Amino acid sequence: MSLSPQTPTPLPKVPLFVLSIVIFSEPLTSTILFPFVYFMVRDFHITESEDEIGFFCGLIASSFFFAQFCTSIFWGFMSDRYGRRPILLIGLCGTAIACTSFGLSKSLPWAIISRSMCGLLNGNVGVAKSMLGEIADKSNQSQAFGVFGFAWGIGMIVGPVLGGYLADPAKNFPEIFGELQFFIEYPYFLPCFVAAIGSLIGFIIGYFFLEETNRRAKTHTHDLMQNNASYTQQPMQVVVIQSGTGLPPVSITTIIAYAMLALHSIVFEEVYTLFAVTPLRSHGLGWSAIQLSGSLASMGLAQLVLQFIIYPQFERRFSAVSIFQFGQLIYGCAYIVFPLIRAFAVDENDGPTAGQTPRVRYLILVALTIKYTCSVFSYTSVMVMVS
C-alpha cells in the first residue's frame, strides 16, 4: 500500500545524523573569528585608528566567502562526477588545516591567506544540500531541510560563542593558561583549534558512516573499474544530456533570491559582531568578546523553538514561497532596529558601560530574536524551493 500524500516518508536517521554533523562544522569554522577578529586586527598594529579596523576585519572575513564563491561550481562539478562523499571529506580536512593555520596568524597577509585557503578547499555547503536532497523526497523535504537549517543555525551560534569565550585564554583564564607562553604568543589559536577539531570529528564520522548518495557517480566509478583495461565504444547508460536545455525562469529566480538572502544575512553577521565590540567612542556598544558570545548563545534555545515548533506550524498552513516572502519582509524591520537601539538606548553620559546596561541588552535580545526568526523561516523555505 502506498503512502498517502499527507504522510511523509520516514527520513533515514543515520545518514541524516552524519550529514548534520558535517553541516554543523561548516558554519562553526566560518564564524569562529567574528567575536575576536576586531581584537586580532588591533593586535596586528596596522592602524591606530579604531574606525579603520572594521575595514581590515571585513577583508579577512570576506576572503573566506570570496574564495568559496570562486570554487563552489568546481566542487559541485567534482561531486557530480566523483561523488558527494569524497568532496565533503576533502572539504572537512582542508577546513581543519586552514582553520588551525588561521589561529597562528601574526599579520594581516597571513590571516587573509589562511582564510582564503579555508574557502578554496571547502565546497561543502552546496554539496551537503545536494546530498540532503538526494536522501529526501517531496513528502519529507521540509523536515530534512529543517534539520539542515537547525544544524547550520546552531553552528552559526556555537562558532561565535566559542570564539568569544576561548579567545585570549591566557588573559581570560589565567589559572589554566596564564603560564603557557604559547597561548600568550598566539591568543587566538585555541578557538580556531577547537573549530578545527569539530571539522576533524566530522571527517572521521563521515569517513566511517557516510554513504554515497549520487547514483550517477557510483555508476560512473563502477564502469571505470569494469573497463579500465580497454576502451569501449558502447555508450554509457548513465546520464542523458539534452542539448539546448537550461534552468527554467523559476529556478533562476529562486537562485537569485537565495543569493540575496545569503548576501544580506552574512553582512549582518559580520556587522553585528563589529558593532557590538567596537568602543562607544567609535559608535559601537563597547562589549567584550565574551559579552558578544553571550548574546548569541541565548539565541540557541530560541532557534530550537523556532525551527521545530514554530516553523512547522507555518509550513502546514502556507507555502514555502509565502513563508520566504514573509521572512524577507520582517528582515528589514529587524535590521532597522539595531541602529535605533544605539541611537536611543545608549546614553553616552553613562560612561564606558553605557552599552552594557540592562535596557541595551534586553533590546538587543529582542532584535536578535526577530532576526533569527527571519533566518529560520527564510533559509528553510528557500532550501525547499531550491530542491
C-alpha positions in Angstrom: 0.0 0.0 0.0 1.4 3.4 -1.0 1.7 6.2 1.5 -0.9 9.0 1.2 0.4 12.4 0.1 -0.1 13.7 3.6 2.1 11.0 5.2 5.8 11.9 4.9 8.3 9.2 4.2 10.5 8.4 7.2 13.9 10.0 6.8 17.0 7.8 7.0 18.3 8.5 10.5 21.9 7.5 10.2 22.7 9.5 7.0 20.8 12.5 8.3 22.7 12.5 11.6 26.0 12.1 9.9 25.2 14.9 7.4 24.0 17.1 10.3 27.5 16.8 11.9 29.1 17.7 8.6 26.8 20.7 8.2 27.3 21.9 11.7 31.1 22.0 11.3 30.8 24.3 8.2 29.4 27.5 9.9 31.4 26.7 13.1 34.7 27.3 11.2 33.3 30.2 9.2 32.1 32.2 12.2 34.6 31.3 14.9 36.5 34.5 14.2 33.7 37.0 14.4 34.0 37.9 18.2 37.8 38.3 18.2 38.7 39.4 14.7 38.4 43.1 15.8 40.9 42.5 18.6 43.1 40.4 16.3 43.4 43.2 13.7 44.1 45.6 16.5 46.9 43.4 17.7 48.4 43.5 14.1 49.1 47.2 14.7 48.2 48.0 11.1 46.5 51.3 12.0 46.0 53.4 15.1 42.5 54.5 14.0 39.7 52.4 15.6 37.4 53.5 12.8 39.7 51.7 10.2 39.9 48.4 12.0 36.5 47.4 10.7 37.7 47.7 7.1 40.5 45.2 7.7 38.2 42.9 9.6 36.0 42.9 6.5 38.9 41.9 4.3 39.6 38.9 6.5 36.0 37.8 6.8 35.2 38.3 3.1 38.3 36.5 1.9 36.8 33.2 3.0 33.4 33.7 1.3 35.0 35.1 -1.9 37.3 32.1 -2.2 34.4 29.8 -1.6 32.4 31.6 -4.2 35.2 31.1 -6.8 35.4 27.4 -6.3 31.8 26.4 -5.4 31.0 25.5 -9.1 34.1 23.4 -9.4 33.4 21.4 -6.2 29.8 20.9 -7.4 31.1 19.5 -10.7 33.5 17.3 -8.9 30.8 16.0 -6.6 28.6 15.2 -9.7 31.4 13.2 -11.3 33.2 11.6 -8.4 30.5 11.6 -5.7 29.4 13.7 -2.8 31.2 11.8 -0.1 34.8 12.4 -1.2 34.2 16.1 -1.8 32.7 16.5 1.7 35.7 14.7 3.2 38.2 16.8 1.3 36.4 20.0 2.5 36.4 18.9 6.1 40.0 18.0 6.1 41.0 21.2 4.3 38.9 23.3 6.7 40.6 21.8 9.7 44.1 22.5 8.4 43.3 26.1 7.2 41.4 27.0 10.4 44.4 25.9 12.5 46.7 28.0 10.3 44.5 31.0 10.9 44.8 30.7 14.6 48.6 31.1 14.2 48.2 34.4 12.3 50.5 37.2 13.4 49.9 39.5 10.4 47.1 40.6 8.1 48.5 38.8 5.0 48.8 35.5 6.8 45.2 35.9 8.1 43.8 36.6 4.7 45.7 33.8 3.0 44.7 31.2 5.6 41.1 32.3 5.4 41.2 32.2 1.6 42.6 28.7 1.7 39.8 27.6 4.0 37.3 28.9 1.4 39.2 27.4 -1.5 39.3 23.9 0.0 35.7 23.9 1.2 32.8 23.4 -1.1 30.7 21.6 1.5 27.7 24.0 1.5 26.3 23.2 -1.9 27.4 19.5 -1.9 25.8 18.9 1.5 22.5 20.4 0.3 22.6 18.2 -2.8 23.2 15.2 -0.7 20.4 16.1 1.6 18.1 16.5 -1.3 19.1 13.0 -2.5 18.1 11.3 0.7 14.7 13.1 0.9 11.7 13.1 -1.3 8.8 15.6 -1.8 6.9 14.3 1.2 9.7 14.9 3.8 11.8 17.7 2.2 10.7 20.3 4.7 11.7 18.0 7.6 15.1 17.3 6.1 15.9 20.9 5.4 14.5 21.8 8.8 17.2 19.6 10.3 19.7 21.2 7.9 18.7 24.7 9.0 18.9 23.8 12.6 22.3 22.2 12.3 23.5 25.2 10.3 22.0 27.7 12.7 23.5 26.0 15.8 26.9 26.1 14.1 26.3 29.8 13.4 25.7 30.4 17.1 28.3 28.0 18.6 31.0 29.4 16.4 30.9 32.9 17.8 30.3 31.6 21.3 33.4 29.5 21.2 35.3 32.3 19.5 34.3 34.8 22.3 34.9 32.6 25.3 38.1 30.9 24.1 39.9 33.9 22.6 42.9 35.1 24.6 42.7 32.3 27.2 45.9 33.4 29.0 44.0 36.6 29.9 40.5 35.3 30.4 41.5 32.0 32.2 44.9 32.8 33.8 44.6 30.0 36.3 44.7 27.5 33.4 46.6 29.2 30.6 48.3 32.1 32.2 51.7 30.4 32.4 51.6 28.9 28.9 53.8 31.1 26.7 52.2 29.6 23.5 48.8 31.0 24.3 50.3 34.3 25.2 52.1 34.4 21.9 49.1 33.1 19.9 46.0 34.4 21.8 43.5 33.3 19.1 44.8 29.8 18.4 42.6 28.0 20.9 39.2 28.8 19.4 40.5 28.1 15.9 41.9 24.8 17.1 38.6 23.8 18.7 36.8 24.6 15.5 39.3 22.5 13.5 38.7 19.6 15.9 35.0 20.0 15.0 35.8 19.6 11.3 38.1 16.7 12.1 35.3 14.9 14.0 33.0 15.5 11.1 35.7 14.0 8.8 36.1 10.8 11.0 32.3 10.3 11.3 31.8 10.9 7.6 34.6 8.6 6.6 33.2 5.7 8.5 29.4 6.2 8.4 28.6 8.5 5.4 27.4 6.6 2.3 27.4 7.9 -1.2 24.1 9.2 -2.4 25.0 10.2 -6.0 24.0 7.2 -8.0 25.4 8.6 -11.2 28.9 8.9 -9.6 28.7 5.4 -8.2 27.7 4.0 -11.6 30.5 6.0 -13.3 33.1 4.7 -10.8 31.8 1.1 -11.3 32.0 1.5 -15.1 35.6 2.8 -14.9 36.6 -0.2 -12.8 35.0 -2.6 -15.2 36.5 -1.1 -18.3 40.0 0.0 -17.1 41.7 -2.5 -19.4 40.2 -1.3 -22.6 38.1 1.4 -24.2 34.6 0.5 -25.2 32.7 2.2 -28.0 29.4 1.4 -26.3 27.6 4.5 -25.0 27.4 4.6 -21.2 23.8 4.4 -19.9 24.4 6.7 -17.0 23.3 10.3 -17.8 21.3 11.6 -20.8 22.3 15.2 -21.5 19.9 17.1 -23.7 21.4 19.9 -25.6 19.7 23.2 -25.6 18.2 22.8 -22.1 18.7 25.2 -19.3 17.4 26.4 -16.0 13.8 27.4 -16.1 13.0 31.0 -15.1 11.5 29.9 -11.7 14.9 28.2 -10.9 16.8 31.3 -11.8 14.6 33.5 -9.7 14.9 31.1 -6.7 18.7 31.1 -7.0 18.9 34.9 -7.2 16.6 35.1 -4.1 18.9 32.7 -2.3 21.9 34.7 -3.2 20.4 37.9 -2.0 19.3 36.2 1.3 22.9 34.9 1.9 24.3 38.4 1.0 22.4 40.5 3.5 22.4 37.7 6.2 26.2 37.3 6.1 26.7 41.1 6.0 24.6 41.4 9.1 26.5 38.6 11.0 29.7 40.5 10.3 28.4 44.0 11.0 26.7 43.0 14.2 29.8 41.5 15.8 31.8 44.6 14.9 29.0 46.8 16.1 28.9 45.0 19.5 32.7 45.1 20.3 33.5 48.5 18.8 34.1 51.0 21.6 31.4 53.6 22.5 33.5 56.5 21.2 33.5 54.9 17.8 29.7 54.4 17.9 29.7 50.7 19.0 28.4 49.1 22.1 31.8 48.5 23.7 31.1 44.9 24.6 33.8 42.3 25.3 34.1 39.2 23.1 32.5 37.2 26.0 29.6 39.5 26.2 29.0 39.3 22.5 29.2 35.5 22.7 26.6 35.5 25.5 24.1 37.4 23.3 24.5 34.8 20.5 24.4 31.9 22.9 21.0 33.0 24.1 19.7 32.6 20.5 20.4 28.8 20.6 17.3 28.0 22.6 15.2 30.5 20.5 16.3 28.9 17.3 15.5 25.4 18.6 11.9 26.5 19.3 11.6 28.4 16.0 12.9 25.5 13.9 11.0 22.6 15.4 7.8 24.2 16.9 7.0 27.5 15.2 8.1 26.8 11.6 6.2 23.5 11.2 3.0 25.3 12.1 3.6 27.8 9.4 4.7 25.1 6.9 1.5 23.2 7.3 -0.6 26.3 6.5 1.4 28.3 4.0 3.7 27.6 1.0 7.4 27.8 1.1 7.3 30.9 -1.1 4.9 32.7 1.2 7.0 31.9 4.3 10.1 33.1 2.5 8.4 36.4 1.4 7.2 36.9 5.0 10.7 36.4 6.4 12.2 38.8 3.9 9.7 41.5 4.8 10.4 41.2 8.6 14.2 41.1 7.9 14.0 44.8 7.0 12.4 45.7 10.3 15.0 43.7 12.3 17.9 45.5 10.5 16.4 48.9 11.3 16.0 48.1 15.0 19.8 47.7 15.7 20.9 51.3 14.9 17.9 52.6 16.6 19.0 50.8 19.8 22.3 52.6 19.5 20.7 55.9 18.9 18.0 55.9 21.6 19.1 53.4 24.3 22.8 54.2 24.7 23.5 57.3 26.8 27.0 58.5 26.2 26.9 60.2 29.7 26.7 56.8 31.3 30.4 56.3 30.7 32.3 53.3 29.5 29.5 50.9 30.5 26.7 52.7 28.6 26.4 49.9 26.0 26.2 47.3 28.7 23.2 48.5 30.7 20.2 46.1 31.0 18.0 48.1 28.7 20.5 47.8 25.9 21.0 44.0 26.4 17.2 43.4 26.5 16.6 45.4 23.3 19.4 43.6 21.6 18.0 40.2 22.5 14.6 41.2 21.2 16.1 42.4 17.9 18.2 39.2 17.6 15.1 37.1 18.2 13.3 38.9 15.3 16.4 38.4 13.1 16.7 34.7 13.9 13.0 34.2 13.3 13.5 35.6 9.8 16.6 33.4 9.4 14.8 30.2 10.2 11.8 31.0 8.1 13.8 32.2 5.1 16.6 29.7 4.9 14.4 26.6 5.5 11.9 27.8 2.9 14.4 28.8 0.2 16.2 25.4 0.5 13.0 23.6 0.0 12.4 25.9 -3.1 15.8 25.2 -4.5 15.5 21.5 -4.0 
